[in-house]
Amino acid sequence: MFILRGFIYLLLLAGVAQCISLEAYELGDLAQYGEGSLTEKMQDFFALSSAITFAVCAWFSKGMRQACILLSALMLMMFIRESDSFLDQYVFDGAWQIAVFIVAAVTIFSLRNQVKLSYESLKKFSQTSSFGFVTAGLVIIIGFSRLFGRSSFWQSVMGDAYVRSVKNIVEEGTELLGYSIVMIAATELLFFILATLKEYQKQDISNQKLSSYAKANLAH
């Protein structure tokens, strides 16, 4: 099963790379990789999908519930941030900041009396394989893509041949890679939680059978 999942993730990342190149193949040197590009839309999709997946993980996992709520809220805020142009155009200018503030405020309020539980939950999450992937994905999204996509860097490299779309491809493509990794991490965490629940259920059934067997023997 783990081999199949690994192969699926490989195909996913290969598909992501191919999708990034589609705009260039279709529009050539007119490709800008702006807000309405396929790359940006896929960032939105992965951010929202990750938020939903972490929310599902919070539903099923009691031990990591607070950690999953925090991760879900974080990815939802990142989705809102990625949708800033849409919200500015169709809601009002600055709507995304208010939406992010609301999500953060609701999350903090809901966990206000669970500081210790949140710490223990995050500690448990840090012991899963998903922790490293989430951390790597967030570092790529928040830090690496921004630094690697700096205009000053690409202007220095390309000189008079500087083309902004090339800088955009690198920055947005790297950012999409980060979102893809977070989505994989969220999926793996859900698999882990469901597998753990299944194991607990098996143990409960076994314990019930042993208890029934013991009671039957005592009755005799």
Order of alpha helices (4+ residues) and beta strands (2+ residues): alpha-alpha-alpha-alpha-alpha-alpha-alpha-alpha-alpha-alpha
